[in-house]
Amino acid sequence: MHDLFGGIIMADNTKVYPSGLTEKEAQEFHSWYTQGLGAWIVLSAFAHVFTYHYLPWF
């Protein structure tokens, strides 16, 4: 696929990349992954603060 100036357009929503996902599917997966990672970080930080409050390790 080419744009008006002859360059190649890198993102193609119909092409399946080596991961087995299209560009749109990969972006959706990435958004879910980053949201899950953020939730995991918040929960683990809370667990550390909670544990330190009741059983300080210093």
N, C-alpha and C positions, 0 to 999 in steps of 0.2 A: 504494500500500500504506500502510495506517495502523496505528498502534499502538493500544493500549487507550484512550489519552487523546485520540485524534483527531489527533495529530501525524503528520507524514509521515516515514516511515522512509527515510533517504537511500540506504543501501546495499541494493541488490537484486541477488542473485546470478543472477537470470534476465534482467535488463535488460542490453542491450548499449549501452554508452556511445559517444560520438562517436569514441573511439579504436579502436573495434571490439572491445574487450575487456569481459568481465564484470568485476565487482568482484574475484572470486576470481582470475581470470587476471591482472588488473592487479597484484594483490598478489604473485602468483608471479613475474611479470616483474620487479617492483621488487626482490624479494629476490635474484634472480639478478643483476640489474644492480648492486646495491650490493655483492654479493660479488665480482663481477668488477672493480668499481672499487677495492675494497680490495686485491685481488691486484695490480692494476696499480700502485697507489701503493707497495706493498711492493717490487715488482720494480724500479720506477724509483728508489726510495730506495737499494736495494741497488746498482744500477748506478752511481749517483752516488758512493756511498761507495767502491765498488770502483775506479772511475775516479780518484777523488781520491787514493786510496792509492797507485796506481801512476803517476799523472801529475798531481801537485798543480797547481792553477791559481792558487795564491796565491804 
